[in-house]
């Protein structure tokens, strides 16, 4: 059952990411090279790629895949990241555009369907008894590095992947406030998953 779910999520993840890349190339307003860099500057794309890699890795024999894949907390971290992708899109970004056709399908896969499926997999298969609040600090490395990257590149290229990160339009102070709120969201969602995991573990003991 776990292998089947992993296969489905791996296929959905790769399809959504690759389809989105071709759609972006087809509608590009910059060179292919610049568009490719911009494509991988979206947290949504990076995170869905991580999801696809993770579930693809689960299809490999346990003794041949990286130990990190089966380590308690890895799935929780990925679930936190993709949950944030889902929340930010639904709350902040959904109303600013109206995708059609294949773009709409890919959009829903990246921001809604895949996140919900990952949350279900987390509930079913994460080793909740072994995840700890202290792991949250390690989970924050990815979003922190991502923020540093988009601001550093944005300073030189003037391209910011999300409207709430656009220093040129909002100003540095507003973007720093937005970034701090995002980090608080990551911490809050992370703590929520650990709390829920521990609650499920304790309930199962009773």
Residue pairs with C-beta under 8 A, 6 or more apart in sequence:
2 58
2 125
3 58
3 59
5 55
5 117
5 121
5 124
6 55
6 56
6 58
6 59
7 55
7 59
8 117
9 51
9 52
9 55
9 114
9 117
9 118
9 121
10 52
10 55
10 56
10 58
10 59
12 109
12 113
12 114
12 117
13 48
13 49
13 51
13 52
13 55
13 114
14 52
14 56
15 109
16 48
16 106
16 109
16 110
16 114
17 45
17 48
17 49
17 52
17 110
19 102
19 106
20 39
20 45
20 106
20 110
21 36
21 39
21 45
23 102
23 103
23 106
24 35
24 38
24 39
25 32
25 35
25 36
28 35
29 35
30 38
34 157
37 153
38 159
38 161
39 45
40 46
41 149
41 150
41 153
41 159
41 161
42 161
42 162
43 81
43 84
43 85
43 143
43 146
43 161
43 162
44 85
44 89
44 110
44 111
45 110
46 146
47 78
47 81
47 82
47 85
48 82
48 85
48 110
48 114
50 78
50 81
51 78
51 82
51 114
51 118
54 69
54 74
54 75
54 78
57 65
57 66
57 69
58 65
58 69
62 70
68 74
72 126
72 127
72 129
72 130
72 131
73 130
73 131
73 132
73 135
73 138
73 139
75 121
75 122
75 125
75 126
76 122
76 126
76 131
76 135
76 139
76 190
76 193
76 194
76 197
77 135
77 138
77 139
77 142
77 190
78 118
79 118
79 119
79 121
79 122
79 126
79 193
80 139
80 186
80 189
80 190
80 193
81 142
81 143
82 114
82 115
82 118
82 119
83 115
83 118
83 119
83 189
83 193
84 143
84 182
84 185
84 186
84 189
85 110
85 111
85 115
86 111
86 112
86 115
86 116
87 185
87 189
88 162
88 182
88 185
89 111
89 112
90 111
90 112
92 164
93 162
93 163
94 111
96 163
99 106
99 107
122 193
123 200
126 197
128 197
128 198
128 200
128 201
129 197
129 201
131 193
131 194
131 197
131 198
132 194
133 191
133 194
135 194
136 187
136 190
136 191
136 194
139 186
139 190
140 183
140 186
140 187
140 190
143 182
143 183
143 186
144 183
147 165
147 179
147 182
150 160
150 161
150 165
151 165
151 167
151 175
153 159
154 160
154 165
154 166
154 167
154 168
155 167
158 168
160 166
160 167
160 168
163 169
164 170
164 175
164 178
165 175
165 178
165 179
166 175
167 175
170 178
